[in-house]
Amino acid sequence: MKQRILYIEDNEQNLYLITFIMETAGYQVVQARSGEEGIALAGGQAPDLILLDIQLPGMDGYEIARRLRENQALAKVPIVAVTSYAMVGDREKALGAGCDGYIEKPINPDTFLAQVECFLGAAPSGGGQA
Ligand code: MN
């Protein structure tokens, strides 16, 4: 069974690029364009990992991460912030909100997959991959 990635992002170019990278590598990608949509999908889709933009209309990524972490069913699902906020302290803010890691935009298409898979490999539930 394909591992499922939930990607919460409002920028169409990023949605296209990251979805392409992950699907090419054999993952299923579920897209959400707002926090509300992402939280609803996360509850029903049982994703293996969540990629989370921080700068979104309405609810920002920090708030989304906090709300996702309130769902016990998602407690072990890695949440990785993907954001152009590259200021000192933003990494800590993302981790403090419940994210497991942080990938900076613009992403590097040559290394993005490996960066994401670091978090999948660390997931306690595992995906059957060595
Ligand atoms: Mn955005």
Residues whose N, C-alpha, C, O or C-beta is under 5 A from the ligand:
A	BS01	MN	D10 N11 D53 Q55 L56
